[in-house]
Amino acid sequence: MKDEKRQIVKMKDVEKEDIHPLGKEELTSFLELQHKQSNIIVFNSGELKDFVVLAPQWIIEAFKCFIPHNQKIEATVLKDWEEY
């Protein structure tokens, strides 16, 4: 799926038996290990548990659209940040 340049896939597509020889528990362990190594992102709760992010960099790029890294910080916020 990564070779097909897919960024996000549905968990049910990953669980299809014809694409891997793993059982349900083995697949879950494999996905958790890959998540811990930052190769993919899997979620264990809510509606997001139905998806696997194959390209973590894609998520980073998406968040950069909402949170610019070059914001100017106002002096009042800077004081709070320094105190923190």
C-alpha positions as CSV (number, residue, x, y, z in Angstrom):
1,M,0.0,0.0,0.0
2,K,2.9,2.3,0.7
3,D,4.3,1.5,-2.7
4,E,1.1,2.7,-4.2
5,K,1.7,6.1,-2.5
6,R,-1.4,5.8,-0.3
7,Q,-1.2,8.0,2.8
8,I,-4.2,6.8,4.7
9,V,-5.9,3.4,4.4
10,K,-8.9,1.9,6.2
11,M,-8.1,-0.7,8.8
12,K,-10.5,-3.2,7.2
13,D,-8.3,-3.0,4.0
14,V,-5.2,-3.7,6.1
15,E,-7.0,-6.7,7.8
16,K,-7.8,-8.4,4.5
17,E,-6.3,-11.9,4.7
18,D,-5.1,-11.9,1.1
19,I,-2.5,-9.2,1.6
20,H,-0.7,-10.7,4.7
21,P,-0.2,-14.0,6.5
22,L,-0.9,-12.7,10.0
23,G,-3.7,-13.4,12.3
24,K,-5.7,-10.6,14.0
25,E,-3.6,-10.5,17.2
26,E,-0.3,-10.7,15.2
27,L,-1.4,-7.9,12.9
28,T,-2.4,-5.7,15.9
29,S,1.0,-6.3,17.5
30,F,2.8,-5.6,14.2
31,L,0.9,-2.3,13.7
32,E,1.6,-1.2,17.2
33,L,5.3,-2.0,16.8
34,Q,5.4,0.0,13.5
35,H,3.6,2.9,15.3
36,K,6.1,2.9,18.1
37,Q,8.9,3.0,15.5
38,S,7.2,6.0,13.8
39,N,6.8,4.1,10.5
40,I,3.0,4.5,10.6
41,I,0.3,6.0,12.8
42,V,-2.5,3.9,14.3
43,F,-5.1,5.1,16.7
44,N,-6.8,2.9,19.4
45,S,-9.8,5.0,20.1
46,G,-12.8,6.7,18.6
47,E,-13.5,6.8,14.9
48,L,-9.8,7.2,14.1
49,K,-9.2,3.5,15.0
50,D,-10.7,2.6,11.6
51,F,-7.7,4.2,9.8
52,V,-4.0,3.6,9.4
53,V,-1.7,6.5,8.4
54,L,1.0,5.0,6.2
55,A,2.8,8.3,5.8
56,P,3.3,10.1,9.1
57,Q,5.0,13.0,7.2
58,W,1.7,13.6,5.5
59,I,0.1,14.4,8.9
60,I,2.9,16.8,9.7
61,E,2.4,18.6,6.4
62,A,-1.3,18.8,7.0
63,F,-0.9,20.3,10.5
64,K,1.7,22.8,9.2
65,C,-1.2,24.2,7.1
66,F,-3.0,25.1,10.3
67,I,-0.1,25.9,12.7
68,P,2.6,28.1,11.0
69,H,6.0,27.8,12.6
70,N,7.0,31.4,12.0
71,Q,4.3,33.2,14.1
72,K,5.3,36.3,16.0
73,I,4.7,35.8,19.7
74,E,3.3,38.8,21.6
75,A,5.2,39.9,24.6
76,T,2.5,38.9,27.0
77,V,2.4,35.4,25.7
78,L,6.2,35.2,25.7
79,K,6.2,36.0,29.4
80,D,3.8,33.3,30.1
81,W,5.8,30.9,28.0
82,E,9.0,31.8,29.9
83,E,7.3,31.2,33.2
84,Y,6.0,27.9,32.0
